Amino acid sequence: MQSYTIGQAARLLGVSPDTARRWADAGRVATHRDDTGRRLIGGRDLAAFSVELAQGDGEEDEASVTSVRNAFPGIVTAVKLGDVAAQVEIQAGPHRLVSLLTREAVEELGLEVGMRATARVKATNVHVDRA
């Protein structure tokens, strides 16, 4: 069975190694040690935990209910405004997502560099929800 180091698991989950280590210390994901003493997470355990994380903790409000299933929560890293259109970049863990929106939509959402946002992907469209 494939196993992952804490660092590898953190990269796959889109969190820091410290966060992954805290989750392991708290027993949220099972670990075992290899022959050299490194702490590892079994592939099946990591897969199940990643699904649990993706389902969220239920903190979203009613305005966040959507049919779009592929959500990438992250931080806005760039906003480029044109006269009519805008380009928004979001870094979501290891994923960089770029969305073209209307300028009006960006202004209504109040999107700015450094704020949390969620990019939602459905088919060929990316929807951006303010977090």
Salt bridges, closest charged atoms under 4 A:
ASP18 OD1 - ARG21 NH1 2.92
ASP25 OD1 - ARG39 NH1 2.75
ASP34 OD2 - ARG38 NE 2.98
GLU52 OE2 - ARG28 NH2 3.97
GLU60 OE2 - ARG120 NH2 3.14
GLU89 OE2 - LYS80 NZ 3.70
GLU89 OE1 - ARG96 NE 3.24
GLU107 OE2 - ARG103 NE 2.71
ASP129 OD2 - ARG120 NE 2.18
